[in-house]
Amino acid sequence: MTAVAPHPGYVTDTALEHDVLAALDTVLDPELDQPITELKFVRSILIDEAGVTVHLRLPTSFCSPNFAYLMGSDALDALEDVNGVGQVRVLLDDHHDSDKINAGLDARAGYKGTFGVEALDSLDELRLTFQRKAHTAAMERCVAAEIAAGRVTVADVDRLALRDLPRGHHKAALLRRRMELGLSICPNSLVVVDEEGHALPADQIPMRLRFARSVRISMEGNSHFCRGLLATRYADDDQCDGASGPVITNLRETPRAHPRSEQE
């Protein structure tokens, strides 16, 4: 919602509001592979003449700090790419490492600069791990859908190519994940590949798909669990409960466009 009415002669800058929301839509929970906006992790957005301040929240106070930092950092990067946004702040609420994470984000200190010796892996290594999981789950969804539709048999999965997949959400997600990892999106490329994008011998494919199915089920189960935890944790939040959000306060104004007169 927009909190205040603009001054006479001005209107609220809804275009910037739209761009900010669109930027946050691109930020994914690394483990669940879903937008933080869809998961209701964005608690509030304040847009004023100085810039934008976003408050994030998570299902528990003890959610993994590296996941939390990754989402905050990605939100910061996405928002700073918005044209005309001004100064950007991203704050994590109600987490046991909120102070450390918020200080690191404010200082643009980076993951290792924020956590020091606690940061066992670099942010790039962490991101790669979850990108590979997301690709594995997307691959399994496509294969399972083709088998269920009767367009391919289990015995023929080793020959299933990207060109054989019908257009739709599952294929688009798979291609997006392959692009993120630098894997081939050539229509003739095989669907079932290893983490490096290499084709697998036919006798290894059943094991690869069983593993991929376990990854996909784990991600979907965690998503359902996290949504429930968030809804319970913030059920009593009068401004933004765990099933809604974000609260948008837009104080940025732009001159009202006046209709041209007949003489003009």
N, C-alpha and C positions, 0 to 999 in steps of 0.2 A: 504494500500500500504506500501511497505518497503522503507524507505527513503534513505539509503545509501548503497553503495556497500561494501562488506567485504574486509579486507586486503588480499593480496596474501597468499595463503596457508590456508585460512579460508573460511568458508561459514556461511551465516546467520542461526541462530538457529531457523529454521522453526518449529521444533517439539515443542519448548516452546511456540511459537506463537500460534500454534494449541491448546495447552493445556490451554493457557490463554483464548482464545475465547470459548473453550468448558466449562471452569469454569463459564464464564459470561453467557453462555447460560442457566445455571441452576438457575440464579437469576431472580425472577419473580417480576413484579409489583404487590404488594399485593392486590390492588383493582381490577385490570384488569385480573389478573391470566395469564399473558403472559410474556415470557422472555424479559428482558430489551434490549437484542440485537435485537430481532424481532421488538420491538417498536421503535428502533433507539434512545434509550436513552443513548447509549454509544457513546460519541463524539470522543474520541481519546484514543489510547493505546500507551504508550512509554515503550519499553523494552530495557534496557541497562544492563551493567555489574553489576550495583548495585541492580537492581530489576525491578519492574513494577509500572508504574503510570497510572492510569485510570481516565479520566474525564467523568463525567456523566452530563446529561442535562435533563430538564423536559419541558413539553409543556408550562408552564407559570412560572413566578417568584413567584407566590403565591400558587403553589401546596402545599398540606398539608405537613408540616414539618415532621410529624411522618411517613408518607409514604416515604418521601425522605430519612429520616434517616434509615428506615428499609431496603430500597434498597441499600444504601451505605454500611450499616453494613453487609448485606448478601453478597455483592460483595467482601468486604474485607475478610470475612470468606472463601468464595469460592476460592479466589485467593491465600490465604495463605496455602491452601491445595495442591496447585500445586507443584509438586516435582521440587526442584532446582530453584524456582522462585526468591529467594532473598527477599529484602525489598519490601513491598507492600504499596502503597499509593492509596487511592480512594478520589477523589475530586469532589464536586458538583459545577457546574458552574451556574451563572446567576439566583440564587435563593435569595429571601430576607433573608433567614437564612443560606446562604452558609458559612459565616465565622464561625458561631457557630457550624454548622454540621461538617465542615471540621476540626475544632479544636478538636471536640469530637472524630471523627474518627481517627485522628492522635494520640490522647492520649489514644485511646482504652478506653474511659471513660464510654461507655455504654449509653443507651438511657436516663436513669434518671440522670446520671452524666453529660450528655450534656445539657439537658433542665431543670434540677432542678425541681422547683415547677410547671413548665409548663407541666411536664410529668405526666398527670393524671393517665395513666395506664402504666403498665410495658410493655416492648417490647414483652414478651411472651404472655401477654393478647391480645395485638394488633394483633400479628401473629395468635393467635387462632381464633379471630374474622374473619379474612380474609380466613383462611383455611376452616372454616365452610361455608363461602359464596361460596368458590370455590367448595367444595363438593356438596353443594345444587344445584349449576348450573350444575355440571357434572352429577348428578343424574337425573335432569330433561331432559338433552339432551339425555340420554340413554332411558328413558321412552318414550319421544316424538318420538324418532327414531323407537322404537319397535311398537308403535301405528300406526305411518305413514306407516310402512312396512306391517302392517296387521298381525304381529306375536303375538300381544296381544291386547285384548280389554280393554277399560277403566274399565269395570266391573271386569276384572281379574288382574289388576295391583297389587293388594294387595298380590298376590301369585307369582309375578315375582321375580325370584331368579338370583343371579349373574351368575349361570351356564347357564341360558337361554339367556344371552346376547352374541351376536356374537363377535368374535375377531375383534379388530379394534381400532381406535384412541379414540372413545368415551369410550369404556370399559376400555382401558388402563388408561385413565385420571381419571375415576371414582375409579379404584383400587388404583391408586397412591394417590388420595386425601384421601381415606379411610385409607390407611397405615399411612399417615401423622398424622391423627387424632387418630390412634390406634383403628379404627373400624374393625370389622371382614371382612376378604376377603375370607372366606370359600365359596366355590361354592354354598353351600346350603343357604347362607345368603340372606335375602330379599333385594331387590334393594331400595325400598322406606322405609326409616327409619327417625327417628328424629335426632337431633344434637348429641345425645349421642349414636346413633346406635341402638336404640330400635325400634322394630316393632310397627306399628301404627294400631289402629282399622280401619277396612275397611271404616267406615263412616268419618274418619278424613283424609283419603288419598287425596280426591279431593282438600281440603283446602291446604294441604301440597304442592301439585303439583302446585296449583295456585300461592302460595307464591314462590315456586322454580322457576317458569316461570318468575315471575317479577324480581327475583334476576338475572337470566340469561340474560334477555333482558336489564336490567340496566347495567350489566357488558359489554355486547357487544356494547351497545350504547355509553357508556363512552369510550370504546376502540376506536371506530370510531371517536369520538369527539376529543380525545387526539391526535390521529394521525394527524388529520387536523390542530389542533393548533400547534403542533410541526413543521409540514411542513411549515406552514405560518410564524412561529416565526423565523425559521432559513433558510428561502428561500434564503436570501442574504449572507449566510455564504459560502464564496468561497471554504473553505477547506472541510467543511462537512455540507451540507445543511440538511434540515429536512427530506429528503426522502432517505438519504444515511448514511453511517457510518458503523463502526468507521474508522477514519484515524489511520493507524498502522505505527509506526516508530520503526523498529526493529534494534537495534544496538548490540544485543548480538551475539557473534560469537562463532563458534566451529571449531576445526581443520578439514580440508578437509580430507576425507577418500581417500587414494591412492589405486588404483587397484594393486593387487598382481602381481608381475612379473612372467614370465614363469618359472624362476629358483627357485622361492619360491614354 
